[in-house]
């Protein structure tokens, strides 16, 4: 269900009060606002209604005959610990109402002549907050799931932990790593785990900013600021107000604009093109790059002072070739994704295929692996993926830089033979004829060896 569809659903509210007049007044007031209302004259009746289906909000009087509002809160939270509860109380019971809030009620509302007007506003605010909390949980859950996209090994667990810690602060973050390692995903994770989660997340691809319009794109412009500026325009910094601005591939930014970015980071204000007065901005900057910024600084292509401003917290994503233990989890993630996207029923990979995938170095990192898995899933359609579904280029570990294989002490002769065969196959894109030639054996011998390893025939 889409977010728009969810927002249009009628919100269900349970109103509980043993005073008929007060219960009816609250019920009628909220029904006029379009809410789906159920009313109960007692705590016991409320529990019965609550057991028949979920409610978005429970509004209860604090003092009732029989079961009190406090007791009702305890019992309902045993059924649904995350239920949103608004307590209604007379002036003299405010201290008890405060205790109810400490026990889990969202807030309390005093019985005053203007209570019904306040009730409308409070309910609207409470339901908006509840919706934001739900969306945030959904986003966090999705992001945690998507972290499988970039791995769950020791290195990635450390990055996940650091991202969560950094998210609570306002500090600038620099995310480095080769193309295809998942830098943008980590940036989004930081935003949605931060107090800014319900504010904008705006991405700027610094490499794609048009020459001559970079300042206008970032900082905005006033009407008539230059030829073609027919209207006032908000820049990316203003669009990200209160939220997070991702400066993707920051090393591609012109040095002249780097100076203005540095000023923004220092002074927390921008100046529009053609504008006179500076505008304060409250944003969190996250920058990414696949370049060595220290080298860029030394060679004069990146300002040293800007580098230090950005490099408050650095998160480095290692390439896939340095964490091949993650490949199995990533493969599972993409098989599940492309099964769902295409309505297919692929069931993992055949025996030996994972060894082929881990033997290859994946210079394009996770993005390259994703493309390979997507293709394999579409070709396979159902059942396990066969080795023949992968056509990896001859740039794997077997031929990398012309280096010889280096095996660790303790590896058996049989194990070394298997590793050599599998890596050679991977380097040849599973071309068995070419692999046999490289290994100096017959194609029949190679087939026999692969059968022995449990690798299915092509």
Buried (B, 14 or more C-beta within 10 A) or exposed (E): EEEEEEEEEEBBBBBBBBBEEBBEBBBEBBBEEEBBBBBBBBBEBBBEBBEEEEBBBBBBBBBBEEBBBBEBBBBBBEEEEEBBBBBBBBEEBEEBBBBBBEEBBBBBBBBEEEBBEEBBEBBEEBBEBBBEBEBBEEBBEEBEEBBBBBBBBEBBEEBBEBBEEBBEBEEBBBBBBBBBBBBBBBBBBBBBBBEBBBBBBBBBEBEEBEEEEBBBBBBBBBEEBEEEBEEBBBBBBBBBBEBBBBBBBBBBBBEEBBEBBBBBBEEEEBBBBBBEEBBEBEBBBBBBBBBEBEEBBEEEBBBEEBBEBBBBBEBEBBBBBEBBEBBBBBBBBBBBBBBEEEEBEBEBBBEBBBBBBBBBBBBBBBBBBBEBBBBBBBEBEEEBBBBBBBEBEBBBBBBBEEEEEEEEEEEEEEEEBBBBBBBBBBBBBBBBEBBBBBBEBEEEEBBEBBEEBEBBEE
